[in-house]
Amino acid sequence: MIEKLSEELLPPAFPDHTQLPESDGTFVKNFQEHPQSLILTDSLGPVLQRLHPDGQYCIGQDCGIYWRETEPPEKGAVAPDWFYVSNVPPKLDGQIRRSYVLWREFLSPTIAIEFASGNGKEERDTTPYTGKFWVYERVMRIPYYAIYEIRNSTLEVYHLGDSYQKMTPNDRGHYPIAPLEVELGVVQGTYQNQDSLWLRWWDQDGNLLLIGDERAELEQQRAEHEYQRAEHEQQRAEHEQQRAEFEYQRAEKLAAKLRELGINLE
């Protein structure tokens, strides 16, 4: 009887990612968001394999991060367009993540990125409990927060101290993201039939981190270069052989001429 009463008095258990909505029903605001997320994730793959050989990390793309319980539940979540969390399993209990629940994980993302379709007002909203900027800064304490205004191709990156401080780009115009050992910046390019300015990663030496298609193209170019080099070496060897044969024939003709003149070459 006492156990039953105790169970009735206890509050319900906090929900997990399988019990919370995985979408708030809003539309993606422009056609660049999806390919932009793919570029960021794809190009960062080799870096993450090096930093996390155990595979303990996850990346969210327009996925909800639940930070408080509300009714309806999705009011207690924000959904960065792209974020990365280190040292967490990519799956929970063998299931693909449907959302990221802070009260279950206790680890905040290392970086969150928002693709602003408008002027970035929503992404810079510091209103307590509702503004994204306030939630990322005051509650989640995400070390790096980037806002990319797609309309005018401007990038702002904030680094968390006691509060968010706007970062100054380095000499290359990039923003160092120290935990990932990379830099974040913007570059012109074409991807999935869209010619635009894209958010991209660079390594700490300023080398662009390539996506899979670019890596494959580079490897093909390298293979073609090696083939051409080998072909050139073969042609050079054949030329040397022909020259040696020519010199041998010339020497033979000279020796024959000297013998006709009665000159003993020995």
Backbone bond lengths (Angstrom), bond angles and torsions (degrees), N, CA, C in turn:
res aa  C-N    CA-C-N  psi(-1)  N-CA   C-N-CA  omega(-1)  CA-C   N-CA-C  phi
1 M - - - 1.466 - - 1.533 110.08 -
2 I 1.345 116.31 -45.14 1.469 120.94 -179.85 1.518 109.62 -63.10
3 E 1.349 116.76 -42.07 1.458 120.40 179.78 1.518 110.34 -62.65
4 K 1.324 117.52 -39.32 1.460 121.19 -179.43 1.522 110.93 -65.22
5 L 1.355 115.96 -43.21 1.460 119.71 178.92 1.526 111.04 -64.18
6 S 1.339 115.71 -39.15 1.465 119.78 179.56 1.524 111.07 -62.39
7 E 1.351 116.28 -41.76 1.451 120.55 179.34 1.519 111.09 -63.81
8 E 1.359 116.52 -37.49 1.462 120.24 -179.02 1.525 111.44 -69.30
9 L 1.356 117.49 -30.61 1.460 121.21 -178.19 1.523 112.81 -81.56
10 L 1.346 116.50 -22.14 1.460 119.45 -177.90 1.531 110.42 -71.46
11 P 1.349 117.08 141.95 1.462 119.06 175.18 1.518 110.14 -69.53
12 P 1.327 117.86 155.92 1.470 119.86 179.21 1.520 110.77 -62.98
13 A 1.315 115.44 150.59 1.471 120.49 -179.85 1.518 109.93 -63.71
14 F 1.345 115.32 146.76 1.456 119.48 176.80 1.527 109.29 -59.64
15 P 1.328 119.02 135.46 1.466 120.40 177.69 1.513 111.74 -69.14
16 D 1.336 116.00 157.50 1.459 120.27 176.78 1.526 109.23 -111.87
17 H 1.338 116.05 -170.74 1.466 120.23 -172.58 1.524 112.67 -66.51
18 T 1.332 117.78 -20.32 1.471 119.88 179.08 1.523 112.11 -82.78
19 Q 1.323 117.75 -14.50 1.459 121.61 -175.54 1.528 112.92 -105.91
20 L 1.317 116.99 -4.62 1.463 121.39 -176.63 1.525 110.20 -106.88
21 P 1.327 118.79 148.57 1.463 121.15 179.75 1.526 110.81 -60.08
22 E 1.332 115.50 140.36 1.462 119.21 179.54 1.518 112.13 -97.64
23 S 1.332 118.12 1.93 1.455 121.61 178.42 1.508 109.30 -153.15
24 D 1.344 115.23 146.72 1.464 119.32 175.53 1.515 111.68 -102.37
25 G 1.341 115.69 7.27 1.456 120.24 174.79 1.514 115.35 80.84
26 T 1.338 118.86 6.73 1.459 120.46 180.00 1.520 110.36 -83.22
27 F 1.316 115.96 156.35 1.446 121.86 179.62 1.520 110.45 -86.60
28 V 1.353 115.57 149.91 1.453 119.63 166.01 1.524 107.21 -66.89
29 K 1.320 117.32 133.79 1.460 120.52 -166.42 1.526 114.82 -83.65
30 N 1.326 119.37 -16.78 1.458 119.63 176.87 1.523 109.64 -157.05
31 F 1.333 114.67 165.29 1.459 120.97 -172.76 1.523 113.02 -77.22
32 Q 1.332 118.31 -9.18 1.460 119.94 -178.48 1.530 112.33 -86.98
33 E 1.321 118.12 -19.50 1.467 120.61 -173.73 1.528 112.39 -59.98
34 H 1.320 116.98 -48.33 1.464 119.21 -175.97 1.530 112.33 -64.04
35 P 1.358 119.38 -53.52 1.467 117.88 177.86 1.521 113.14 -62.37
36 Q 1.350 117.07 -31.77 1.459 119.21 178.05 1.526 111.16 -62.78
37 S 1.321 117.44 -41.97 1.466 120.87 176.95 1.518 111.17 -62.80
38 L 1.337 116.59 -41.46 1.461 120.39 -179.94 1.522 111.56 -61.47
39 I 1.331 116.40 -41.40 1.469 120.18 178.81 1.524 110.88 -60.92
40 L 1.324 116.63 -46.91 1.465 120.36 -178.26 1.527 111.38 -61.59
41 T 1.327 116.31 -43.60 1.465 119.99 -177.09 1.523 111.46 -71.82
42 D 1.317 116.15 -47.08 1.465 121.32 -175.94 1.526 111.46 -61.34
43 S 1.337 116.74 -48.81 1.467 119.91 -175.49 1.525 112.67 -69.47
44 L 1.329 116.73 -22.90 1.470 120.07 -178.60 1.528 111.99 -85.06
45 G 1.331 117.35 -9.44 1.465 121.14 -175.52 1.517 115.08 -50.81
46 P 1.349 119.34 -53.94 1.472 119.60 -178.97 1.528 112.86 -59.93
47 V 1.336 117.88 -35.33 1.465 121.09 178.52 1.523 109.84 -65.16
48 L 1.315 116.92 -44.33 1.464 120.64 -178.17 1.531 111.38 -68.11
49 Q 1.325 116.73 -33.76 1.471 119.26 176.03 1.522 110.94 -63.97
50 R 1.325 115.92 -35.97 1.471 120.02 178.27 1.524 111.35 -73.38
51 L 1.345 117.25 -42.80 1.461 121.00 -178.14 1.520 112.31 -74.53
52 H 1.336 116.32 -29.53 1.468 120.70 -176.55 1.528 110.48 -129.38
53 P 1.340 117.20 70.26 1.470 118.37 178.86 1.524 112.80 -61.60
54 D 1.354 116.68 -19.58 1.459 120.38 177.11 1.527 112.33 -85.48
55 G 1.340 117.60 -3.41 1.461 121.08 178.41 1.512 114.70 74.69
56 Q 1.329 117.68 16.26 1.458 120.76 -175.84 1.536 111.14 -90.87
57 Y 1.309 115.38 81.27 1.468 122.16 174.43 1.525 106.85 -163.94
58 C 1.322 115.78 163.82 1.464 118.83 173.66 1.518 109.65 -145.04
59 I 1.316 114.69 152.09 1.460 123.08 177.75 1.520 108.27 -123.07
60 G 1.320 115.71 131.65 1.452 121.11 177.21 1.514 110.42 -111.43
61 Q 1.317 116.45 139.20 1.460 121.87 177.67 1.530 107.84 -126.67
62 D 1.322 115.39 104.31 1.462 122.18 -177.37 1.531 110.89 59.85
63 C 1.339 115.76 35.19 1.470 121.97 178.98 1.531 109.45 -102.96
64 G 1.318 115.80 147.14 1.453 120.40 -178.53 1.516 113.39 -73.60
65 I 1.333 115.77 137.64 1.466 122.18 169.57 1.528 106.21 -111.43
66 Y 1.325 116.27 113.57 1.465 120.59 -179.65 1.520 109.76 -87.42
67 W 1.330 115.08 126.56 1.461 119.19 -176.89 1.532 112.57 -123.11
68 R 1.330 119.03 -11.10 1.469 121.53 173.87 1.524 108.76 -156.43
69 E 1.312 115.51 156.68 1.466 121.27 178.48 1.522 109.99 -86.05
70 T 1.312 115.39 128.16 1.460 121.64 179.75 1.521 109.15 -140.72
71 E 1.308 115.59 173.77 1.456 121.76 172.96 1.520 108.50 -131.64
72 P 1.313 118.81 115.94 1.463 127.13 -0.68 1.525 112.42 -70.18
73 P 1.335 117.62 158.80 1.470 120.89 -172.85 1.523 114.18 -58.00
74 E 1.360 116.97 -37.33 1.463 118.60 -175.03 1.518 113.57 -65.34
75 K 1.336 117.58 -15.12 1.465 120.54 176.18 1.527 111.28 -69.61
76 G 1.321 116.05 -17.42 1.462 120.71 178.64 1.514 113.10 -98.12
77 A 1.329 116.37 21.13 1.465 120.79 -178.64 1.523 110.73 -131.53
78 V 1.316 115.59 153.63 1.459 122.24 167.96 1.529 106.52 -124.01
79 A 1.321 115.83 153.50 1.464 119.94 -176.18 1.524 109.77 -127.26
80 P 1.330 117.76 88.31 1.473 118.95 175.71 1.526 110.23 -58.78
81 D 1.312 116.08 148.70 1.458 119.04 178.04 1.521 111.07 -66.03
82 W 1.331 117.28 -30.75 1.460 121.59 177.09 1.522 108.26 -154.38
83 F 1.338 116.95 135.19 1.467 119.74 174.72 1.516 110.08 -152.02
84 Y 1.332 113.97 157.76 1.468 121.81 -178.49 1.522 109.00 -130.80
85 V 1.341 115.12 133.42 1.465 121.86 177.58 1.520 108.24 -123.71
86 S 1.317 116.66 128.93 1.469 120.69 179.96 1.525 110.72 -94.85
87 N 1.325 113.70 155.01 1.471 122.36 172.04 1.522 113.41 60.65
88 V 1.321 116.15 38.71 1.466 121.91 170.80 1.524 107.34 -132.56
89 P 1.327 118.43 150.97 1.468 120.17 -179.80 1.524 111.47 -70.59
90 P 1.330 117.85 145.50 1.467 120.16 178.51 1.518 112.74 -68.54
91 K 1.330 117.01 -22.34 1.458 122.13 176.19 1.529 109.50 -126.28
92 L 1.320 116.53 158.21 1.466 122.12 175.73 1.519 109.04 -119.62
93 D 1.338 115.47 122.14 1.466 121.02 -178.57 1.519 111.22 52.14
94 G 1.330 115.40 38.55 1.452 120.16 177.67 1.512 114.75 77.11
95 Q 1.330 118.22 3.99 1.455 121.30 -177.97 1.526 110.77 -108.10
96 I 1.324 115.26 144.59 1.459 120.22 174.62 1.517 108.48 -65.25
97 R 1.313 115.88 137.11 1.468 120.29 -179.62 1.527 110.85 -63.66
98 R 1.319 115.51 136.05 1.460 121.52 173.71 1.525 111.23 -99.99
99 S 1.322 115.88 -23.09 1.462 122.81 177.55 1.524 106.93 -163.81
100 Y 1.324 115.33 176.07 1.458 120.61 178.09 1.522 107.58 -117.21
101 V 1.336 116.73 121.05 1.460 121.87 -171.64 1.526 108.99 -112.35
102 L 1.334 116.34 109.55 1.466 120.49 -174.04 1.515 112.87 -61.88
103 W 1.334 117.99 -37.14 1.466 118.18 -177.39 1.534 112.74 -74.68
104 R 1.334 116.69 -5.27 1.460 121.04 172.94 1.526 111.40 -101.87
105 E 1.321 117.14 -28.30 1.459 121.34 -172.28 1.526 113.15 -100.38
106 F 1.341 117.12 -40.73 1.467 124.15 -179.94 1.529 113.67 70.15
107 L 1.328 118.02 3.83 1.460 121.56 178.62 1.526 109.20 -117.76
108 S 1.326 116.52 126.45 1.460 120.65 178.57 1.523 110.32 -85.09
109 P 1.325 117.51 157.27 1.460 119.45 173.31 1.527 111.51 -59.32
110 T 1.318 115.92 153.37 1.462 121.46 174.54 1.522 110.68 -77.63
111 I 1.325 116.05 -36.36 1.461 120.99 179.89 1.518 109.49 -147.12
112 A 1.320 115.84 140.69 1.460 122.74 172.39 1.519 107.67 -123.83
113 I 1.336 116.05 139.20 1.461 121.47 -179.14 1.524 108.76 -126.18
114 E 1.314 115.74 132.34 1.461 121.76 176.38 1.523 109.44 -115.09
115 F 1.342 116.22 134.74 1.457 122.57 174.39 1.527 107.46 -99.57
116 A 1.307 116.56 102.98 1.466 121.24 -175.39 1.521 110.08 -84.92
117 S 1.344 115.77 119.83 1.459 119.97 177.44 1.530 111.00 -79.04
118 G 1.325 116.19 -30.56 1.463 120.40 -179.67 1.511 111.20 -97.30
119 N 1.328 115.10 -135.77 1.467 120.46 -177.13 1.531 113.13 -93.34
120 G 1.320 117.42 6.75 1.462 120.76 178.10 1.518 114.55 84.48
121 K 1.332 117.54 7.35 1.469 120.53 -178.02 1.525 110.75 -61.56
122 E 1.325 116.69 -44.25 1.465 120.39 -179.52 1.523 111.00 -63.75
123 E 1.318 116.77 -39.66 1.466 121.48 -177.80 1.525 112.39 -73.22
124 R 1.342 117.33 -19.71 1.463 121.08 178.69 1.530 112.45 -104.60
125 D 1.303 116.38 13.17 1.468 121.70 -176.47 1.531 110.62 -69.47
126 T 1.326 116.72 119.38 1.469 121.96 -178.85 1.532 112.42 -102.98
127 T 1.328 116.90 15.96 1.463 120.12 179.15 1.528 109.98 -64.11
128 P 1.347 118.35 125.35 1.470 119.67 -179.27 1.528 112.44 -55.27
129 Y 1.319 115.54 134.34 1.461 126.19 174.03 1.527 114.76 75.18
130 T 1.312 118.96 -17.09 1.462 119.85 -179.51 1.522 113.05 -121.87
131 G 1.314 118.47 -29.27 1.462 121.10 -177.25 1.516 112.16 -77.58
132 K 1.339 116.70 134.73 1.465 120.82 -179.07 1.527 111.43 -59.53
133 F 1.318 116.51 -46.24 1.459 120.54 -178.75 1.524 110.15 -57.43
134 W 1.331 116.40 -44.15 1.473 121.17 -179.20 1.525 110.90 -64.36
135 V 1.323 116.56 -43.40 1.469 120.04 -178.54 1.523 110.69 -65.47
136 Y 1.319 117.31 -45.13 1.463 120.17 -179.85 1.524 111.54 -64.65
137 E 1.324 115.99 -39.16 1.463 120.96 -175.41 1.522 112.10 -80.67
138 R 1.330 117.46 -47.43 1.463 121.62 -169.24 1.527 114.68 -92.91
139 V 1.311 116.76 -30.38 1.462 119.64 -175.89 1.529 111.18 -105.29
140 M 1.317 116.39 -58.61 1.466 119.62 -176.96 1.521 112.51 -75.44
141 R 1.334 117.40 -27.44 1.466 122.44 179.80 1.528 110.85 55.48
142 I 1.327 115.31 50.41 1.460 121.35 178.90 1.530 108.55 -74.76
143 P 1.336 118.20 122.40 1.475 120.31 -173.68 1.522 115.10 -58.91
144 Y 1.344 117.93 -37.28 1.460 120.65 -178.99 1.530 109.61 -128.38
145 Y 1.325 114.98 132.73 1.461 121.05 179.35 1.522 108.19 -132.09
146 A 1.335 116.89 121.47 1.458 122.42 -178.17 1.523 110.11 -114.91
147 I 1.315 115.68 137.39 1.463 122.33 176.35 1.529 107.62 -121.99
148 Y 1.325 115.68 117.75 1.464 121.08 179.39 1.525 108.67 -111.65
149 E 1.327 116.14 111.55 1.461 121.06 177.37 1.518 108.67 -83.84
150 I 1.327 115.52 105.75 1.462 121.00 -174.77 1.518 111.51 -64.60
151 R 1.322 116.88 -36.67 1.464 120.73 -174.96 1.528 112.34 -60.36
152 N 1.325 117.38 -41.73 1.474 119.70 -179.48 1.529 112.78 -116.87
153 S 1.339 116.06 10.24 1.475 122.20 173.61 1.525 113.10 56.43
154 T 1.320 116.76 41.41 1.464 120.76 176.78 1.526 109.74 -107.09
155 L 1.311 114.81 144.84 1.457 121.74 -177.73 1.521 110.19 -123.74
156 E 1.328 115.81 130.51 1.461 122.40 171.88 1.524 107.94 -122.25
157 V 1.331 115.58 138.04 1.459 120.46 177.16 1.521 108.52 -128.21
158 Y 1.327 116.04 133.30 1.457 122.46 179.92 1.523 109.39 -114.61
159 H 1.338 115.02 141.98 1.465 121.21 177.55 1.517 107.87 -118.19
160 L 1.313 115.89 136.72 1.452 121.09 -174.30 1.524 112.54 -88.07
161 G 1.358 114.90 122.38 1.461 121.44 166.55 1.510 104.89 -111.17
162 D 1.319 117.44 -118.17 1.460 119.55 167.63 1.530 109.68 -68.58
163 S 1.333 115.50 -31.25 1.454 122.44 175.89 1.523 107.59 -145.28
164 Y 1.316 117.33 175.58 1.457 119.83 179.66 1.531 110.75 -71.05
165 Q 1.327 114.93 132.14 1.450 122.12 174.23 1.532 108.50 -118.92
166 K 1.329 115.15 129.61 1.459 119.86 179.67 1.525 109.97 -67.26
167 M 1.332 116.47 127.09 1.454 121.48 -177.33 1.528 111.44 -81.57
168 T 1.320 115.22 153.51 1.461 122.27 173.89 1.524 107.82 -101.58
169 P 1.340 118.70 130.48 1.468 119.66 -179.59 1.526 111.31 -65.55
170 N 1.324 115.75 155.63 1.463 120.33 178.30 1.528 110.10 -79.97
171 D 1.333 116.76 -171.98 1.466 121.14 -175.84 1.529 112.56 -62.14
172 R 1.333 116.67 -22.77 1.469 119.89 178.86 1.527 111.89 -88.70
173 G 1.340 116.01 -1.56 1.458 119.32 -177.26 1.515 113.03 81.32
174 H 1.345 116.41 16.92 1.464 121.93 -178.07 1.525 110.66 -109.07
175 Y 1.338 113.99 163.83 1.463 121.01 178.71 1.532 109.11 -114.09
176 P 1.333 118.14 114.05 1.469 120.08 179.88 1.532 111.61 -67.01
177 I 1.326 115.46 130.87 1.465 122.61 174.31 1.528 105.56 -111.77
178 A 1.323 115.67 89.58 1.468 122.26 -167.43 1.527 114.30 -55.41
179 P 1.342 120.53 -47.12 1.473 119.15 -177.03 1.525 113.62 -60.18
180 L 1.327 117.22 -28.49 1.462 121.16 179.62 1.530 112.53 -93.11
181 E 1.334 116.65 -7.07 1.458 122.20 -178.40 1.522 111.22 57.35
182 V 1.330 115.74 40.45 1.459 121.48 179.47 1.523 109.29 -138.19
183 E 1.335 114.86 174.67 1.459 121.95 174.46 1.521 108.69 -125.31
184 L 1.318 115.44 147.86 1.460 121.34 -179.69 1.528 109.15 -112.63
185 G 1.326 116.24 133.75 1.454 120.43 179.69 1.514 111.16 -158.03
186 V 1.323 115.94 -167.44 1.465 122.68 -176.37 1.522 108.88 -128.33
187 V 1.343 116.19 139.54 1.459 120.47 179.11 1.529 109.08 -147.53
188 Q 1.325 115.71 149.86 1.465 121.99 177.42 1.521 109.67 -75.44
189 G 1.334 116.25 141.46 1.452 119.45 177.50 1.513 111.63 -176.80
190 T 1.330 115.81 174.51 1.465 122.05 178.36 1.518 108.80 -118.03
191 Y 1.309 115.37 130.45 1.457 121.12 178.90 1.523 108.60 -147.81
192 Q 1.340 115.53 129.94 1.458 121.81 -179.29 1.538 111.73 48.09
193 N 1.309 114.67 50.28 1.464 122.34 175.24 1.525 113.83 66.83
194 Q 1.319 116.99 17.79 1.461 120.74 176.79 1.531 109.64 -120.07
195 D 1.315 115.70 117.40 1.459 121.00 174.65 1.524 107.61 -93.29
196 S 1.321 115.88 114.80 1.461 118.85 -172.73 1.519 109.83 -160.84
197 L 1.328 115.42 178.97 1.460 121.37 168.90 1.519 107.77 -88.71
198 W 1.331 115.69 131.95 1.458 121.50 -175.01 1.527 110.56 -122.87
199 L 1.325 115.20 146.18 1.463 120.16 168.57 1.518 108.21 -71.48
200 R 1.333 116.70 130.28 1.459 120.33 -179.91 1.525 109.48 -138.68
201 W 1.330 114.06 162.61 1.460 122.71 175.00 1.519 109.62 -102.12
202 W 1.327 116.22 146.31 1.461 123.96 169.92 1.518 108.45 -126.38
203 D 1.332 117.72 155.24 1.461 118.70 172.88 1.525 109.05 -79.29
204 Q 1.311 116.41 179.42 1.461 120.57 -174.34 1.524 113.16 -71.64
205 D 1.339 116.74 -10.43 1.459 120.98 175.60 1.530 111.78 -96.99
206 G 1.329 116.14 2.97 1.452 119.60 177.86 1.516 114.69 88.58
207 N 1.344 117.81 13.91 1.464 121.30 178.23 1.530 109.69 -88.97
208 L 1.326 116.37 129.89 1.454 121.08 -179.86 1.527 110.58 -63.78
209 L 1.330 117.35 132.41 1.460 121.67 174.81 1.523 108.22 -82.59
210 L 1.318 116.13 122.66 1.454 121.58 -171.22 1.527 112.15 -88.07
211 I 1.322 115.16 149.20 1.460 120.16 171.64 1.527 107.97 -81.38
212 G 1.322 116.56 172.50 1.466 121.23 -175.14 1.516 113.70 -56.19
213 D 1.341 117.38 -45.56 1.467 120.51 -179.72 1.521 111.05 -62.41
214 E 1.331 116.15 -39.64 1.467 119.68 179.58 1.523 110.63 -68.26
215 R 1.343 116.67 -39.32 1.469 119.58 177.81 1.521 110.61 -63.92
216 A 1.333 116.83 -41.07 1.465 120.66 179.19 1.525 110.79 -64.70
217 E 1.336 116.56 -41.76 1.459 120.72 178.90 1.527 110.84 -64.40
218 L 1.346 115.77 -40.48 1.463 119.74 178.68 1.525 110.70 -63.97
219 E 1.336 117.01 -42.06 1.461 120.48 178.75 1.521 110.86 -64.31
220 Q 1.344 116.69 -37.47 1.460 120.01 177.42 1.516 110.76 -64.81
221 Q 1.344 115.88 -41.89 1.465 119.57 177.87 1.522 111.33 -63.14
222 R 1.340 115.80 -39.84 1.464 119.93 178.24 1.526 110.64 -64.29
223 A 1.337 116.01 -42.33 1.462 120.53 179.84 1.523 110.51 -63.76
224 E 1.353 116.36 -41.82 1.465 119.91 178.24 1.516 110.70 -65.02
225 H 1.342 116.53 -38.69 1.459 120.40 178.29 1.523 110.41 -63.45
226 E 1.332 116.87 -43.28 1.461 120.64 179.47 1.515 110.66 -64.82
227 Y 1.340 116.20 -38.98 1.466 119.78 178.47 1.523 110.41 -63.52
228 Q 1.353 115.94 -45.12 1.459 120.07 179.29 1.522 111.01 -64.05
229 R 1.344 116.47 -38.15 1.467 119.77 178.79 1.528 110.59 -64.91
230 A 1.352 115.80 -43.50 1.459 119.69 178.98 1.525 110.79 -64.25
231 E 1.341 116.30 -39.46 1.463 120.95 178.79 1.529 110.15 -63.93
232 H 1.335 115.27 -40.71 1.464 120.09 178.60 1.525 110.44 -64.18
233 E 1.328 116.92 -41.80 1.465 120.56 179.01 1.520 110.88 -64.09
234 Q 1.338 116.45 -37.94 1.456 119.89 178.44 1.529 110.76 -65.87
235 Q 1.343 115.57 -42.96 1.467 119.86 178.32 1.521 110.70 -62.99
236 R 1.328 116.55 -39.66 1.470 120.24 178.99 1.522 110.62 -64.51
237 A 1.347 115.71 -41.46 1.469 119.73 179.10 1.526 110.77 -64.05
238 E 1.341 116.07 -40.75 1.464 119.82 178.62 1.528 110.47 -64.91
239 H 1.326 115.66 -38.69 1.466 119.83 178.88 1.532 110.15 -64.48
240 E 1.324 116.71 -41.52 1.464 120.57 179.37 1.520 110.55 -64.59
241 Q 1.334 115.87 -38.59 1.461 120.00 178.87 1.539 110.49 -65.47
242 Q 1.339 115.74 -43.31 1.462 119.97 178.53 1.528 110.99 -62.81
243 R 1.339 116.15 -40.41 1.461 120.00 179.23 1.526 110.86 -64.74
244 A 1.348 115.12 -41.09 1.472 118.63 179.04 1.521 111.03 -64.14
245 E 1.343 116.97 -40.38 1.457 120.81 178.45 1.536 110.53 -64.15
246 F 1.353 114.68 -40.76 1.469 118.93 178.56 1.528 110.74 -62.43
247 E 1.343 116.91 -43.88 1.469 120.92 179.77 1.524 110.66 -64.06
248 Y 1.337 116.41 -37.63 1.473 120.48 179.32 1.520 110.11 -65.54
249 Q 1.355 116.67 -44.62 1.463 120.26 -179.66 1.527 110.88 -65.02
250 R 1.344 116.30 -39.26 1.456 119.85 179.04 1.525 110.62 -63.93
251 A 1.343 115.40 -41.28 1.469 119.86 178.46 1.523 111.02 -64.45
252 E 1.331 117.15 -38.21 1.459 121.29 179.50 1.527 110.59 -65.35
253 K 1.339 115.48 -43.07 1.461 119.03 179.00 1.524 110.98 -63.20
254 L 1.340 117.04 -40.90 1.461 120.88 179.35 1.524 110.85 -64.59
255 A 1.330 116.41 -40.67 1.460 120.16 179.50 1.521 110.94 -64.49
256 A 1.349 116.04 -40.59 1.467 119.93 179.28 1.520 110.53 -63.99
257 K 1.326 117.60 -40.89 1.464 121.97 179.68 1.531 111.15 -63.32
258 L 1.320 116.45 -41.43 1.465 121.01 179.55 1.522 111.01 -65.85
259 R 1.327 116.00 -37.04 1.461 119.06 178.70 1.533 110.53 -65.96
260 E 1.350 115.41 -36.91 1.466 118.90 177.25 1.521 111.27 -62.69
261 L 1.333 115.97 -30.89 1.470 121.17 179.45 1.518 112.16 -83.80
262 G 1.329 116.17 2.04 1.456 120.11 177.80 1.505 114.36 81.00
263 I 1.316 115.96 17.28 1.456 119.84 -179.13 1.531 108.26 -93.58
264 N 1.340 114.53 122.22 1.465 120.01 179.24 1.527 108.51 -84.95
265 L 1.323 115.89 112.93 1.476 120.13 -176.86 1.526 111.49 -69.29
266 E 1.345 117.36 -21.46 1.447 118.57 -178.67 1.515 111.25 -83.43
